């Protein structure tokens, strides 16, 4: 997932577009069966992952359950592994075709970049209803880095990143690779976070939701700020849903359910339980 998201975001993702006419069939089937099949990524904490008790949990799992509740049906999770190739493959496997190994498609996929440019590349699905805006951020120890108003601090100080993420790819390539020797790579975001909390690196860059969740009660010890690169728009993107392009009835019902969750405060409560900020999606 991390490599696919990095590739998608760095290609320039951002706003939902309309879809073709047609099918109330998917919505009718959801209502008839009383089940909404929700695709989420496997092993993508804190958004969707397996906890110590073996249960799928996380932000997107909670949102999927809340959406199904608003529609008056139960949720059935469809956890999907991230493709090794592209997010287009994930949308094909999860939404409009199904995987060749046999697991069927879901009714809706969560945690999809909602963006006009990306929509043009994936015309078999509709991207819609962004529920928050993700951004790349940096957590740092103020006792070691008093101010982070320029990336040049990483000419001398180390910064931890998960391999093959947006933060990683940017920091090792920007300014003619000026910071590459001080970018310390970790296999997972949790490993990077633990090293940061233990003082092994004075800074840690990742998606803001990941930073907030993994720091947990230790968050007050550190500063979380934006990456000091104001001209780089790929550090922010809308996150929403995807359905098959002609399933307009289902799309509209899910969009209404998401708006209801936002208006009644349920969405904010989900983010609060996950210790994450609910950043308003951009228009």
JOQUIUR-V95692 format. One record per residue. N is the residue number from 1. RES is the residue in one letter. PHI is phi in whole degrees, 0 to 359 (NA if undefined). NEAR is the number of other ideal C-beta (glycine too) atoms within 8 Angstrom. Layout:
N:RES:PHI:NEAR / N:RES:PHI:NEAR
This chain:
1:X:NA:8 / 2:X:299:10 / 3:X:290:10 / 4:X:296:13 / 5:X:296:12 / 6:X:301:13 / 7:X:295:10 / 8:X:293:12 / 9:X:293:12 / 10:X:291:10 / 11:X:282:8 / 12:X:106:9 / 13:X:280:13 / 14:X:175:12 / 15:X:194:10 / 16:X:288:11 / 17:X:237:9 / 18:X:288:3 / 19:X:228:9 / 20:X:285:6 / 21:X:289:4 / 22:X:139:7 / 23:X:266:11 / 24:X:274:8 / 25:X:298:8 / 26:X:297:13 / 27:X:295:12 / 28:X:298:9 / 29:X:293:8 / 30:X:300:14 / 31:X:291:10 / 32:X:294:6 / 33:X:278:7 / 34:X:73:7 / 35:X:219:10 / 36:X:253:14 / 37:X:272:10 / 38:X:244:16 / 39:X:272:13 / 40:X:224:19 / 41:X:284:14 / 42:X:284:11 / 43:X:52:8 / 44:X:227:12 / 45:X:292:12 / 46:X:265:11 / 47:X:274:12 / 48:X:199:16 / 49:X:196:12 / 50:X:265:8 / 51:X:276:8 / 52:X:296:3 / 53:X:269:4 / 54:X:83:5 / 55:X:256:6 / 56:X:289:11 / 57:X:212:9 / 58:X:121:14 / 59:X:304:13 / 60:X:291:12 / 61:X:296:12 / 62:X:295:12 / 63:X:295:13 / 64:X:301:15 / 65:X:296:9 / 66:X:292:12 / 67:X:297:16 / 68:X:300:13 / 69:X:299:8 / 70:X:297:10 / 71:X:272:12 / 72:X:76:5 / 73:X:227:11 / 74:X:271:7 / 75:X:258:12 / 76:X:241:8 / 77:X:285:9 / 78:X:238:13 / 79:X:288:10 / 80:X:241:14 / 81:X:284:7 / 82:X:290:12 / 83:X:296:10 / 84:X:282:4 / 85:X:254:6 / 86:X:201:9 / 87:X:292:14 / 88:X:303:9 / 89:X:295:9 / 90:X:297:14 / 91:X:294:15 / 92:X:297:10 / 93:X:292:12 / 94:X:266:12 / 95:X:242:16 / 96:X:251:9 / 97:X:225:6 / 98:X:102:8 / 99:X:273:7 / 100:X:295:4 / 101:X:282:4 / 102:X:121:6 / 103:X:284:7 / 104:X:284:6 / 105:X:282:12 / 106:X:267:11 / 107:X:282:10 / 108:X:212:16 / 109:X:244:16 / 110:X:260:12 / 111:X:62:10 / 112:X:247:12 / 113:X:299:15 / 114:X:256:19 / 115:X:200:13 / 116:X:298:9 / 117:X:294:10 / 118:X:294:15 / 119:X:302:14 / 120:X:295:8 / 121:X:276:7 / 122:X:233:12 / 123:X:285:7 / 124:X:275:9 / 125:X:231:12 / 126:X:250:15 / 127:X:262:15 / 128:X:198:13 / 129:X:47:11 / 130:X:300:11 / 131:X:256:12 / 132:X:196:11 / 133:X:247:12 / 134:X:272:11 / 135:X:209:11 / 136:X:276:13 / 137:X:225:13 / 138:X:231:13 / 139:X:261:12 / 140:X:214:13 / 141:X:270:12 / 142:X:293:8 / 143:X:287:3 / 144:X:251:7 / 145:X:233:11 / 146:X:302:3 / 147:X:219:4 / 148:X:242:11 / 149:X:259:4 / 150:X:203:6 / 151:X:293:11 / 152:X:297:6 / 153:X:299:10 / 154:X:276:13 / 155:X:286:8 / 156:X:237:5 / 157:X:255:11 / 158:X:272:10 / 159:X:227:16 / 160:X:270:14 / 161:X:216:16 / 162:X:282:15 / 163:X:299:9 / 164:X:61:8 / 165:X:248:15 / 166:X:303:13 / 167:X:299:13 / 168:X:300:15 / 169:X:297:11 / 170:X:289:15 / 171:X:294:15 / 172:X:276:10 / 173:X:248:7 / 174:X:291:10 / 175:X:51:6 / 176:X:55:3 / 177:X:65:8 / 178:X:296:8 / 179:X:252:14 / 180:X:303:9 / 181:X:287:4 / 182:X:251:11 / 183:X:269:13 / 184:X:261:11 / 185:X:263:9 / 186:X:231:12 / 187:X:289:6 / 188:X:226:7 / 189:X:293:12 / 190:X:294:8 / 191:X:295:10 / 192:X:297:15 / 193:X:294:14 / 194:X:296:8 / 195:X:295:13 / 196:X:295:16 / 197:X:296:8 / 198:X:279:6 / 199:X:86:7 / 200:X:286:7 / 201:X:226:12 / 202:X:276:11 / 203:X:214:17 / 204:X:209:15 / 205:X:248:14 / 206:X:192:15 / 207:X:296:12 / 208:X:302:14 / 209:X:300:13 / 210:X:293:12 / 211:X:300:14 / 212:X:297:12 / 213:X:292:12 / 214:X:287:11 / 215:X:288:13 / 216:X:50:7 / 217:X:294:5 / 218:X:278:8 / 219:X:302:10 / 220:X:293:5 / 221:X:283:5 / 222:X:232:12 / 223:X:253:8 / 224:X:247:11 / 225:X:223:8 / 226:X:285:7 / 227:X:291:12 / 228:X:285:9 / 229:X:216:9 / 230:X:299:4 / 231:X:271:4 / 232:X:258:8 / 233:X:284:6 / 234:X:290:11 / 235:X:280:11 / 236:X:223:9 / 237:X:202:13 / 238:X:283:15 / 239:X:242:13 / 240:X:213:14 / 241:X:235:14 / 242:X:219:14 / 243:X:230:16 / 244:X:300:12 / 245:X:302:11 / 246:X:269:9 / 247:X:269:16 / 248:X:292:13 / 249:X:296:12 / 250:X:294:14 / 251:X:303:12 / 252:X:294:8 / 253:X:295:10 / 254:X:292:15 / 255:X:298:10 / 256:X:294:9 / 257:X:296:11 / 258:X:295:13 / 259:X:296:9 / 260:X:296:10 / 261:X:297:15 / 262:X:291:10 / 263:X:291:6 / 264:X:271:6 / 265:X:88:6 / 266:X:295:10 / 267:X:296:13 / 268:X:299:9 / 269:X:295:8 / 270:X:296:13 / 271:X:297:12 / 272:X:298:7 / 273:X:296:7 / 274:X:271:12 / 275:X:57:8 / 276:X:233:11 / 277:X:279:7 / 278:X:267:8 / 279:X:274:9 / 280:X:296:6 / 281:X:299:12 / 282:X:280:8 / 283:X:287:3
